[in-house]
Amino acid sequence: MPGVDESSDYFGYAVSLGDIDGDGLADAAVCAVYESIGDATLTGSVGINSGQ
């Protein structure tokens, strides 16, 4: 995940698997519910791992 790790990000609060890119392999989407980006606090983010 890009950005700075804060202790209250709640990284991994929700995880989902599915074939996002259509290659037949499972891809993982992992959220950080309370991720802050720059001066914007509690914006949240989602990271995608394409499994490649």
DSSP file (Angstrom, degrees, kcal/mol; ACC not computed):
  #  RESIDUE AA STRUCTURE BP1 BP2  ACC     N-H-->O    O-->H-N    N-H-->O    O-->H-N    TCO  KAPPA ALPHA  PHI   PSI    X-CA   Y-CA   Z-CA
    1    1 A M              0   0    0      0, 0.0    46,-0.1     0, 0.0     2,-0.1   0.000 360.0 360.0 360.0 131.9    0.0    0.0    0.0
    2    2 A P        +     0   0    0      0, 0.0     2,-0.1     0, 0.0     0, 0.0  -0.357 360.0  41.9 -71.5 160.7    1.4    3.4   -0.8
    3    3 A G  S    S-     0   0    0      2,-0.1     2,-0.4    -2,-0.1    34,-0.1  -0.438  97.0 -42.2  99.7-173.6    1.5    6.0    1.9
    4    4 A V        -     0   0    0     32,-0.3     2,-0.7    -2,-0.1    32,-0.3  -0.749  53.0-119.4 -98.2 138.7    2.5    6.0    5.5
    5    5 A D        -     0   0    0     -2,-0.4     2,-0.3    30,-0.1    -2,-0.1  -0.676  31.7-172.4 -79.2 116.0    1.5    3.3    7.9
    6    6 A E    >   -     0   0    0     -2,-0.7     3,-1.5     1,-0.1     4,-0.2  -0.837  31.0-124.5-105.0 149.6   -0.6    4.7   10.8
    7    7 A S  T 3  S+     0   0    0     -2,-0.3     3,-0.3     1,-0.3    -1,-0.1   0.715 109.4  50.5 -66.4 -19.3   -1.6    2.5   13.7
    8    8 A S  T 3  S+     0   0    0      1,-0.2    -1,-0.3    26,-0.1    26,-0.1   0.099  74.1 107.5-107.4  22.9   -5.3    3.2   13.2
    9    9 A D  S <  S-     0   0    0     -3,-1.5    25,-2.4    24,-0.1    26,-0.4   0.801  71.5-142.4 -66.5 -29.1   -5.5    2.4    9.4
   10   10 A Y    >   -     0   0    0     -3,-0.3     3,-1.9    -4,-0.2    23,-0.8   0.886  25.2-166.8  60.5  41.7   -7.4   -0.8   10.1
   11   11 A F  E 3  S+A   32   0A   0      1,-0.3    21,-0.3    21,-0.2    -1,-0.2  -0.383  70.8  21.0 -58.7 130.8   -5.5   -2.4    7.2
   12   12 A G  E 3  S+     0   0A   0     19,-2.9    -1,-0.3     2,-0.2    20,-0.2   0.562  77.3 136.0  85.4  10.3   -7.2   -5.7    6.3
   13   13 A Y  E <  S+     0   0A   0     -3,-1.9     2,-0.4    18,-0.7    -2,-0.1   0.871  81.3  19.5 -56.4 -37.6  -10.5   -4.7    7.8
   14   14 A A  E    S-     0   0A   0     17,-0.3    17,-2.0    -4,-0.2     2,-0.4  -1.000  72.1-176.6-135.4 137.4  -12.1   -6.1    4.7
   15   15 A V  E     -A   30   0A   0     -2,-0.4     2,-0.4    15,-0.2    15,-0.2  -0.993   3.1-177.6-132.4 137.8  -10.6   -8.5    2.1
   16   16 A S  E     -A   29   0A   0     13,-2.2    13,-2.7    -2,-0.4     2,-0.4  -0.998  10.7-155.3-138.4 142.5  -12.1   -9.8   -1.1
   17   17 A L  E     +A   28   0A   0     -2,-0.4     2,-0.3    11,-0.2    11,-0.2  -0.934  32.0 127.4-116.5 140.3  -10.9  -12.2   -3.7
   18   18 A G  E     -A   27   0A   0      9,-2.1     9,-2.6    -2,-0.4     2,-1.5  -0.946  65.4 -89.0-176.7 164.9  -12.1  -12.3   -7.3
   19   19 A D        +     0   0    0     -2,-0.3     3,-0.4     7,-0.2     7,-0.1  -0.653  50.6 164.7 -88.0  84.1  -10.7  -12.3  -10.9
   20   20 A I  S    S+     0   0    0     -2,-1.5    -1,-0.2     1,-0.2     6,-0.1   0.872  73.2  39.7 -70.3 -39.6  -10.6   -8.6  -11.4
   21   21 A D  S    S-     0   0    0      4,-0.3    -1,-0.2    -3,-0.2    -2,-0.1   0.385 105.8-119.0 -98.7   5.0   -8.4   -8.6  -14.5
   22   22 A G  S    S+     0   0    0     -3,-0.4    -2,-0.1     3,-0.2    -3,-0.1   0.704  75.4 124.4  73.6  20.4   -9.9  -11.6  -16.3
   23   23 A D  S    S-     0   0    0      2,-0.3     3,-0.1     1,-0.0    -1,-0.1   0.409  83.1-108.8 -94.0   3.5   -6.8  -13.7  -16.3
   24   24 A G  S    S+     0   0    0      1,-0.3     2,-0.3    -5,-0.1    -5,-0.1   0.427  86.5 107.6  86.6  -1.5   -8.4  -16.7  -14.6
   25   25 A L  S    S-     0   0    0     25,-0.1    -1,-0.3    -7,-0.1    -2,-0.3  -0.831  76.6-104.4-109.6 148.9   -6.4  -16.1  -11.3
   26   26 A A        -     0   0    0     -2,-0.3     2,-0.3    -7,-0.1    -7,-0.2  -0.510  33.1-159.3 -71.3 135.3   -7.8  -14.8   -8.1
   27   27 A D  E     -A   18   0A   0     -9,-2.6    -9,-2.1    -2,-0.2     2,-0.5  -0.874  10.6-134.2-111.6 148.2   -6.9  -11.2   -7.3
   28   28 A A  E     -AB  17  49A   0     21,-2.2    21,-2.7    -2,-0.3     2,-0.5  -0.888  12.7-166.4-109.2 133.0   -7.0   -9.8   -3.7
   29   29 A A  E     -AB  16  48A   0    -13,-2.7   -13,-2.2    -2,-0.5     2,-0.4  -0.982  13.1-178.3-113.6 123.7   -8.5   -6.4   -2.7
   30   30 A V  E     -AB  15  47A   0     17,-2.6    17,-3.1    -2,-0.5     2,-0.3  -0.982  10.6-149.9-126.3 131.6   -7.5   -5.3    0.8
   31   31 A C  E     - B   0  46A   0    -17,-2.0   -19,-2.9    -2,-0.4   -18,-0.7  -0.685  17.1-158.7-104.1 155.9   -8.8   -2.1    2.4
   32   32 A A  E >   -AB  11  45A   0     13,-2.5     3,-1.7    -2,-0.3    13,-1.1  -0.881  19.0-166.0-123.4  93.6   -7.3    0.3    4.9
   33   33 A V  T 3  S+     0   0    0    -23,-0.8   -23,-0.2    -2,-0.4    -1,-0.1   0.831  81.6  33.4 -55.0 -43.2  -10.5    1.9    6.2
   34   34 A Y  T 3  S+     0   0    0    -25,-2.4     8,-0.6   -26,-0.1    -1,-0.3   0.033  80.8 148.6-108.5  26.9   -9.0    4.9    8.0
   35   35 A E    <   -     0   0    0     -3,-1.7     9,-2.3   -26,-0.4     8,-1.6  -0.355  37.2-144.3 -59.6 136.1   -6.0    5.6    5.8
   36   36 A S        -     0   0    0    -32,-0.3     2,-0.5     6,-0.2   -32,-0.3  -0.875   9.0-161.1-102.9 139.1   -5.0    9.2    5.6
   37   37 A I  B >   -C   40   0B   0      3,-2.3     3,-2.0    -2,-0.4     2,-0.2  -0.948  58.6 -52.0-124.0 109.9   -3.7   10.7    2.4
   38   38 A G  T 3  S-     0   0    0     -2,-0.5    -2,-0.0     1,-0.3     0, 0.0  -0.447 122.5 -17.7  62.6-130.0   -1.8   13.9    2.7
   39   39 A D  T 3  S+     0   0    0     -2,-0.2     2,-0.7    -3,-0.1    -1,-0.3   0.562 117.3  97.7 -83.8  -9.7   -3.9   16.4    4.7
   40   40 A A  B <   -C   37   0B   0     -3,-2.0    -3,-2.3     2,-0.0     3,-0.4  -0.712  63.9-158.0 -83.3 117.4   -7.1   14.4    4.1
   41   41 A T        +     0   0    0     -2,-0.7    -5,-0.2    -5,-0.2    -6,-0.1  -0.683  64.2   9.7 -98.9 151.7   -7.7   12.2    7.1
   42   42 A L  S    S+     0   0    0     -8,-0.6    -6,-0.2    -2,-0.3    -1,-0.2   0.840  79.1 137.1  55.2  39.9   -9.8    9.1    7.3
   43   43 A T        -     0   0    0     -8,-1.6    -7,-0.2    -3,-0.4    -9,-0.1   0.820  49.3-145.8 -83.2 -32.9  -10.2    8.9    3.5
   44   44 A G        -     0   0    0     -9,-2.3     2,-0.3   -13,-0.0   -11,-0.2   0.114  12.0-148.1  82.8 158.0   -9.6    5.1    3.2
   45   45 A S  E     -B   32   0A   0    -13,-1.1   -13,-2.5     2,-0.0     2,-0.4  -0.981   6.3-142.3-156.8 162.0   -7.9    3.2    0.4
   46   46 A V  E     -B   31   0A   0     -2,-0.3     2,-0.4   -15,-0.2   -15,-0.2  -0.999  11.8-156.9-131.4 131.2   -7.9   -0.2   -1.3
   47   47 A G  E     -B   30   0A   0    -17,-3.1   -17,-2.6    -2,-0.4     2,-0.4  -0.887   7.1-154.2-107.9 140.7   -4.9   -2.1   -2.5
   48   48 A I  E     -B   29   0A   0     -2,-0.4     2,-0.6   -19,-0.2   -19,-0.2  -0.952   6.2-165.5-116.8 130.6   -5.1   -4.7   -5.3
   49   49 A N  E     -B   28   0A   0    -21,-2.7   -21,-2.2    -2,-0.4    -2,-0.0  -0.968   5.1-162.8-113.1 116.2   -2.7   -7.6   -5.7
   50   50 A S        -     0   0    0     -2,-0.6   -25,-0.1   -23,-0.2    -1,-0.1   0.487  35.2-122.3 -81.0  -1.2   -3.1   -9.1   -9.2
   51   51 A G              0   0    0    -23,-0.1   -25,-0.1     1,-0.1    -1,-0.1   0.684 360.0 360.0  74.1  16.9   -1.4  -12.4   -8.2
   52   52 A Q              0   0    0    -27,-0.1    -1,-0.1     0, 0.0   -25,-0.0   0.420 360.0 360.0-110.7 360.0    1.3  -12.1  -10.8
